[in-house]
Every structure is written in C-alpha cells, then in structure tokens.
Amino acid sequence: MKLALDIFLIITSLLMMLFILLHRGKGGGLSSLFGGGVQSTLSGSSVVERNLDRVTIIVAVLWTIAIVAVGLVVSFD
C-alpha cells in the first residue's frame, strides 16, 4: 500500500511541476510554446489557460490527498 501511494505521490508531483511550468507568467512562459500564446480572449483568458487552471487544481488536490494518505500510512506503521 505504501509503495503504491509513494508512486502516486511521485507521479502527481511531476505533473504539478509540469502544469505549473506551463502557466503563463508575466513574460509569456512555456504555455506559449504549446498554443497558449494564441489569445482568443473570453473574459480575459483563453480557453487553453482556463482548462490548464482546472487540471492544475485537480492535480493539486490529488497531490494533497496523496501526501495526507502517505502520512497516515507512515503513522500507523
């Protein structure tokens, strides 16, 4: 069980790093490399960026759950 949670935590950590780097900062960021630079402005941000925000939040929640689960498993051992 702990091994599966550790693997899940590593995967979600890598995904968090990837999705955070894909966000556009003040200078354009890496998201402009993958089509995020095309601005079809609808309420200030593009559809790609809104979807990236949603996916990042979902991965962040899964990452937090994985951290809590690993902590609980370690505390019960």
GROMACS elastic network, one bead per residue, 0.5 to 0.9 nm:
[ bonds ]
;  ai    aj funct       b0    kb
    1     4     6  0.52673   500
    1     5     6  0.63287   500
    1     6     6  0.86580   500
    1    73     6  0.81764   500
    2     5     6  0.50812   500
    2     6     6  0.60392   500
    2     7     6  0.85993   500
    2    69     6  0.89048   500
    2    70     6  0.67517   500
    2    73     6  0.66367   500
    2    74     6  0.78695   500
    3     6     6  0.50354   500
    3     7     6  0.61917   500
    3     8     6  0.85545   500
    4     7     6  0.51824   500
    4     8     6  0.61391   500
    4     9     6  0.85603   500
    5     9     6  0.60071   500
    5    10     6  0.85956   500
    5    66     6  0.65216   500
    5    67     6  0.85442   500
    5    69     6  0.73513   500
    5    70     6  0.62265   500
    5    73     6  0.89838   500
    6     9     6  0.50060   500
    6    10     6  0.62290   500
    6    11     6  0.86693   500
    6    66     6  0.80687   500
    6    67     6  0.88573   500
    6    70     6  0.70716   500
    7    10     6  0.51330   500
    7    11     6  0.62318   500
    7    12     6  0.86413   500
    8    11     6  0.51503   500
    8    12     6  0.61286   500
    8    13     6  0.84660   500
    8    63     6  0.83415   500
    8    66     6  0.70266   500
    9    12     6  0.52005   500
    9    13     6  0.59798   500
    9    14     6  0.86094   500
    9    62     6  0.86222   500
    9    63     6  0.63098   500
    9    64     6  0.88907   500
    9    66     6  0.56182   500
    9    67     6  0.68838   500
    9    70     6  0.83454   500
   10    13     6  0.50406   500
   10    14     6  0.62272   500
   10    15     6  0.86259   500
   10    63     6  0.89477   500
   11    14     6  0.52404   500
   11    15     6  0.62220   500
   11    16     6  0.86194   500
   11    63     6  0.88805   500
   12    16     6  0.60298   500
   12    17     6  0.86414   500
   12    59     6  0.64425   500
   12    60     6  0.78294   500
   12    62     6  0.71509   500
   12    63     6  0.55011   500
   12    66     6  0.83266   500
   13    16     6  0.50641   500
   13    17     6  0.63471   500
   13    18     6  0.86989   500
   13    59     6  0.86252   500
   13    60     6  0.86274   500
   13    63     6  0.66943   500
   14    17     6  0.51806   500
   14    18     6  0.62555   500
   14    19     6  0.87020   500
   15    18     6  0.50108   500
   15    19     6  0.60537   500
   15    20     6  0.84263   500
   15    56     6  0.83929   500
   15    59     6  0.72103   500
   16    19     6  0.52545   500
   16    20     6  0.59925   500
   16    21     6  0.84721   500
   16    56     6  0.67434   500
   16    59     6  0.64796   500
   16    60     6  0.66702   500
   16    63     6  0.80141   500
   17    20     6  0.52631   500
   17    21     6  0.61462   500
   17    22     6  0.86497   500
   18    21     6  0.52414   500
   18    22     6  0.62604   500
   19    22     6  0.50190   500
   19    23     6  0.66414   500
   19    52     6  0.72185   500
   19    53     6  0.85130   500
   19    55     6  0.79994   500
   19    56     6  0.59396   500
   19    59     6  0.88131   500
   20    23     6  0.54680   500
   20    24     6  0.87960   500
   20    56     6  0.72589   500
   21    24     6  0.78831   500
   21    29     6  0.73897   500
   21    30     6  0.63737   500
   21    31     6  0.77246   500
   22    29     6  0.67503   500
   22    32     6  0.82236   500
   22    33     6  0.87851   500
   22    34     6  0.85238   500
   22    36     6  0.86838   500
   22    52     6  0.81246   500
   23    28     6  0.84360   500
   23    29     6  0.64026   500
   23    30     6  0.67717   500
   23    31     6  0.55492   500
   23    32     6  0.87705   500
   23    36     6  0.85715   500
   23    49     6  0.73382   500
   23    52     6  0.75037   500
   23    53     6  0.80929   500
   24    27     6  0.72902   500
   24    28     6  0.50323   500
   24    30     6  0.65465   500
   24    31     6  0.55599   500
   24    32     6  0.72305   500
   24    36     6  0.78225   500
   24    37     6  0.84945   500
   24    49     6  0.81746   500
   25    28     6  0.54867   500
   25    29     6  0.52583   500
   25    30     6  0.85649   500
   25    31     6  0.88734   500
   26    29     6  0.74111   500
   28    31     6  0.70845   500
   28    32     6  0.60540   500
   28    33     6  0.89853   500
   28    36     6  0.86834   500
   28    37     6  0.71802   500
   29    32     6  0.62000   500
   29    33     6  0.79880   500
   29    37     6  0.89586   500
   30    33     6  0.54515   500
   30    34     6  0.73868   500
   30    36     6  0.83024   500
   31    34     6  0.55076   500
   31    35     6  0.67035   500
   31    37     6  0.67209   500
   31    49     6  0.82752   500
   32    35     6  0.53950   500
   32    38     6  0.74356   500
   33    36     6  0.68938   500
   33    37     6  0.71953   500
   34    37     6  0.77036   500
   35    38     6  0.58220   500
   35    39     6  0.89894   500
   35    48     6  0.79613   500
   36    39     6  0.73226   500
   36    46     6  0.75642   500
   36    47     6  0.88645   500
   36    48     6  0.61577   500
   36    49     6  0.66937   500
   37    46     6  0.88288   500
   38    41     6  0.89479   500
   38    46     6  0.78397   500
   39    42     6  0.87402   500
   39    45     6  0.74421   500
   39    46     6  0.57712   500
   39    47     6  0.88102   500
   40    44     6  0.89418   500
   40    45     6  0.76044   500
   40    46     6  0.53888   500
   40    47     6  0.74817   500
   41    44     6  0.54260   500
   41    45     6  0.53693   500
   41    46     6  0.52442   500
   41    47     6  0.81007   500
   42    45     6  0.58957   500
   42    46     6  0.61760   500
   42    47     6  0.76350   500
   43    46     6  0.80970   500
   45    48     6  0.82534   500
   45    49     6  0.64256   500
   45    50     6  0.68590   500
   46    49     6  0.53453   500
   46    50     6  0.64103   500
   46    51     6  0.87406   500
   47    50     6  0.51398   500
   47    51     6  0.61593   500
   47    52     6  0.84947   500
   48    51     6  0.52255   500
   48    52     6  0.60872   500
   48    53     6  0.86093   500
   49    53     6  0.60538   500
   49    54     6  0.86185   500
   50    53     6  0.50024   500
   50    54     6  0.63254   500
   50    55     6  0.87350   500
   51    54     6  0.50640   500
   51    55     6  0.61955   500
   51    56     6  0.84884   500
   52    55     6  0.51602   500
   52    56     6  0.59967   500
   52    57     6  0.85671   500
   53    56     6  0.51116   500
   53    57     6  0.62041   500
   53    58     6  0.86967   500
   54    57     6  0.51951   500
   54    58     6  0.62714   500
   54    59     6  0.86997   500
   55    58     6  0.50943   500
   55    59     6  0.61623   500
   55    60     6  0.84944   500
   56    59     6  0.51735   500
   56    60     6  0.60315   500
   56    61     6  0.86449   500
   57    61     6  0.62109   500
   57    62     6  0.86623   500
   58    61     6  0.52037   500
   58    62     6  0.63085   500
   58    63     6  0.85775   500
   59    62     6  0.50225   500
   59    63     6  0.59690   500
   59    64     6  0.85621   500
   60    64     6  0.61573   500
   60    65     6  0.86232   500
   61    64     6  0.51108   500
   61    65     6  0.62348   500
   61    66     6  0.85980   500
   62    65     6  0.50684   500
   62    66     6  0.61091   500
   62    67     6  0.86780   500
   63    66     6  0.50564   500
   63    67     6  0.62902   500
   63    68     6  0.87684   500
   64    67     6  0.51370   500
   64    68     6  0.63221   500
   64    69     6  0.85870   500
   65    68     6  0.51657   500
   65    69     6  0.60346   500
   65    70     6  0.85698   500
   66    69     6  0.50274   500
   66    70     6  0.60727   500
   66    71     6  0.84969   500
   67    70     6  0.52195   500
   67    71     6  0.61722   500
   67    72     6  0.86679   500
   68    71     6  0.50363   500
   68    72     6  0.61825   500
   68    73     6  0.86527   500
   69    72     6  0.50706   500
   69    73     6  0.61471   500
   69    74     6  0.85574   500
   70    73     6  0.51155   500
   70    74     6  0.60865   500
   70    75     6  0.85261   500
   71    74     6  0.51904   500
   71    75     6  0.60932   500
   71    76     6  0.87013   500
   72    75     6  0.51136   500
   72    76     6  0.62675   500
   72    77     6  0.87964   500
   73    76     6  0.53287   500
   73    77     6  0.64483   500
   74    77     6  0.53274   500
